[in-house]
Amino acid sequence: MGNKVKSDFLFAQPSFASGAARVFDLFGQFDEYNISDTTAEADTKAIAADWIVVGQDMSDAIEQNESEMQAT
């Protein structure tokens, strides 16, 4: 349950400062997203991140089940 991978590859990760700057961004110039060379590359990265998260969730569930089985 230590290192977690996030499955939000295609979403912007704004900071507080960029959020504050958006107040004055009337034309959407501050919008910045994770960029890939092709749509296929972006999809591949996003799907890989999704499956890593699924694997982490499965591992967490197995660990939780094992600790519950030992407690009984």
Secondary structure, DSSP 8 states (H G I E B T S, - for coil): --S---S-TTS----HHHHHHGGG-TT-TT------SSHHHHHHHHHHHHHHHHHHHHHHHHHHHHHHHHH-
